[in-house]
């Protein structure tokens, strides 16, 4: 929430508006006084890394009454406030809309009571409302992700990872209850992220007799050699009869029937606390900027809106349409219409089939967190589809050398939370080994390839496609899943592993800023990875509140460096006496990290001192974040399902023959959803010399980075986000449909 508050304040001030904090939520709006006070640029400094909300929040019964709303209206009118930005759940947003609907009547009543003049009422004749959804449950329809959800998943997955270590040591079964009274999102994504044996969520109560099914499932897992069982329960889980399913109930069942040593853990409010994740900081910042733009563009006829995330795109939706669909879900669940509730939530429906196909999976390029989760998902979905799955060790080099073996369901157990690459990965490209690769594809009867990796995976896939003309064995469907900390694969807004690296950089920057805040008048220069791609430097700069981020895509010269030094000199005169500068490793061959450090040190003499830090390969390591686990699982699953359909299309005269452009694709997130794009089409959009796409969506966020750092620049507002409408899904969505993120 604090990232959204910070962005709203700073962008509001940048546009020339007066910005006010309302402390303690609607209660502060009703009570007025010191609860409503001006916000300054410095007042939102050092907020990004704080959990909760620094301006406070409170449930307010007074605001539910007309008398309370009358007091709130008076407080706003007296301060000349006509734009209200509300961050909260559906209850808070519904209250805001009711306040707006009654506004004219409230003004009339205040005039009749002599509390405001007609002139004051005229100046405040219309109240604009914009909402941002802050909820760890991700229970608001109309947005793929609410502010706070990703951070809650971080807390949960950290606990689950710790618990599974104990469970494996003692061969225990663990039952974990997570929040989600009416929404099972946290439980479901946690189950995906940790490879749980079973998950209970309110939207999909288990069928009658689930107790027998659960016990049978746990026994099968143990019989396959697993030393632990993990069951995830949403706090609102219930049976078909509407009765709650609790941790204690499941514990008693497992203990009595199976005799397993079983422990139950209720995570409770630990899920709400802690440092916000990089994703939430960036989401909050993006939503805050969009909220200010929505308020400035609003007219008396514009309905109250909520700024939402659709895939990777910020959208505006009518607030009450979203609230109504959210309420429809709750009503459907109360009435036992669970299928309708699931349809409203836009979940996936899988259609499975059997086949006799050999699908090979390999990792290519540098290792990154989340690769193993993608392999696990691909293998297990492939097995469910009836395919024989093959593991290729050491990338294309291993494919050429015949390092290929069968991989089973159990082989990938526990891989979701492992960092790096269990299969092994090399940067070797296939061109030099193309003949050996074609021979091994024939030898092992490989019908399709899943290539998981970075720019080498993309380039290698292209080389295989080009070699199809000479080697018929290479005429098989293949899919490239982007997995690299650099996020430089064409055809996808995100790559597996980038979120984990981003969180590593952001947490390091938090500690560095804390150090700088203690010593005062200190500037840190941090070098990030990414090759020639400035994604990590830019996004971590946005998440950590950097003063500048130097990247290859945005050229800079000595004058730009001078401007940055001057900016820091001015900053040291304020109460915020610290600086953070990020530099992408290949941003400029001459303006190196050492050069920039020496320049800043010399020019800042007597005003500030400098320190530098090269983060290096720590950015590639660590356990994957919930986002990367979830994203990798979806990518791995969808890639194999797409290959299954493509194999049906390419089956001719008793064999597989695929030589069309659309039989070799990159699976990527583009704006609003996952899509497959032919490698040959993406070739034209690629700068091969610098190993980056020619265009990048995140470059449009760089002006926001500078505005939030208080640079005087012009913000391009030529691209407007128009109001859209939320569509209720009344029928199941097919696999090619839109997915709720």
C-alpha positions, 0 to 999 in steps of 0.5 A: 500500500505504501508504494501506491501512496508514495506514487500517488503523492509524488505524481500528484505533486509533479502535476501541480496538485495539492495532495493530502493524507487522510490518516486512519481511513474513513474514520480520519475522513469523518473526524477531520482535524489533524487526520487530514493534512498536506503531504510533501515530497519528503513525507513519503521517503523511505516508505517503499520497504515498509509493510502495512500502511504508514497513514493508517487504516481503520474500520469505521462505523460512523462512515456507514451512517449518513451523518458520518458521511456528512461530516466527511463531506464537510471536511473535504469541502473546507479543504477544497478537496474534490478528488479522492483516491481510495486504497482498500477492498470491495467494502472500502470501494463500495463506501467510496462510490456511495459517498460520491453518489450522495455528494450533491445531496450532502452539499445541499444539506450542508448549505441548508445547515449553514455549514458551507456557503453556496460558493464553497459548494459550487467549487466542490460541485463534483467529487471524483473517485478512483480506487486501487485494490489492496487485499492479500486475498486477491478476491476482487473481480476485475484485476488479475492481482491486487496490491499485497497478494504477492507479498503475502505469498512470499510470507507463506512460501517462506514458511512452507519451505522451512516446514518441508525441511522439518517434514522430510527429516521426520517423515511427517504430514503437515497441514497449513491453513492460509488466509482466504475466507471467501477466496482460495487464491492464496491456498491454490497458488501456495499449493502450486508453488510448493507441490502440495499433495492436496488443497482445500479452497472455498470455491471448489468444495471436495466431492463427497467421500473426499476423506477416502480419496485424500488418504489414498492419495497420501499413501500413494505419495509415501509408497512412491518414496516421498518422506513428507505430505503437505496439505494446504487449507484456505480458512474458508474451506468447506464441504459440499454440505456447507460445513467448514473443513478445518486443519484439526479435522484433517489432522485427526483424519490423517492421524487416525486412518494412516497413523502418520505423524501429523502437524497443523500450522495456522499462519494467521496474520504473519501473512499480512506483515513483512517487507513488500515484494518487488512485484508489489512495490512496482504494482503499487507504483504503477497503480498510483500513477494510473490513479492520478492520471484517472483523476485528472482526466475525470469529468462529472460524467465519468463513473468512479473507476478502479485501476486494475491489472490485466495480464501486464497492462494497467486498465480502468474499470467501472468500480461498481461493475467490479464490486457487483461481480465480486458480490455475485461470486460470494452469493453464488458460493453461499447458494452452493452454485460453485461452478458459477462462482468458478466461472465468474473467477475465470479459472482454467478448464483442462481437457486431457487425452492420451497419446504415445509421444516422446517429449524432451525437456532441456535447459539452455543458457545461464541458470535461474530460479524457476527453471526447475518449476517449469521442468516439473510442470512440463514433465507432470502435465506431459505424463498426464497427457500420456506422453513419455517425458525425456530429460536432456542434461546440459542443454544443446551440448547434452542433446548432441552428446546423448545425455538423455534419459527418461524422467518420471513423476517422482523424479521431479518431486520437490523441484518447485522450490529449488533454485538453479537448474537440476538438469544442468545448463550450458550456453552452447548453441546447436549450430556446431552440433546440428548433425549429432543433435539430429541423429540423437533426435532420431535415435531417442525418437523425440517428437517434440522439444521444450526448451527452457532458457534465456537468449541462447534458448531463443537463438538455439531454437532459431538455429534448429528451425533454419536447419530443418531444410537440411535435417528432416529429423528437426521437423518437430514442434518446439516451444521456447520458455523464456527463463533468464534473470536478464528478461531479454528474450523477445516475445515476452514481457516477463522471463522466469527468474527475473522476479527472483533476481529483482527481489534479491536486488531490491532487498539488497538496496533496502539494506544499503539505503538503511545504511546510508540513512544512518550515516547521512550524506552518502551515495551508493552506486550499485551494478546489476546484471542483465547484459545489455538489457536494462530491465533489472536496473530499471525495475529494481530502481523503481522498487527501491526508490533509486535516484537514477538507473543507467542502462544501454537502451537509454543513451547517456553522456557526461552532461547527464551524469553532471545533472544527476550529481547536481540533483544529489547535491540539492537532495542533500540540502533536504531531510533525505540525505542519501542517494542510490544509483543503479547501473546496468553492467553493459550500459556504457563501455566507457562510463563504467561503474568505477568511472561513475564512482570516481566522478561522483566521489570527486564532484561530491567532495565535501557534500556527500561521499560514495560507496559502490557495490557489484552484486554479481552472481548472487542475482542468479541464485536463491530459491524462486519467488512465489511469482516465479514458481507460479509463472514457471508452473503455468508456462511449463503446463501450457507449453506441453498442452500446446505441443500436444495440440500441435502434434495432432496437427503435424501427424501425417502418414504415420509420423510427425512432420512439422516445418511451418513457422507456427510449429516453433514458437516462444511462449510469452506473456504479452500485455494481457495474457500468455501467447505463442509467437513463431520464432521466425517472426520474432527474429525481425524484432531482435537486436542480435548483436546486443541480445535484446528485443528492439522494443521493451514495454518497461522503457515506458516506466522510466519517466515514472522512475525519474518523476518519483526521484523528483527530476523535472521532466515531461511525462508523455501522456499521449497514450490514454488508458480508457475505461473498459467494462468487466465481463462476467464469465458464465461458461467455462473458459477453454485452455486457450482462453484468458487466465486469471493471474 
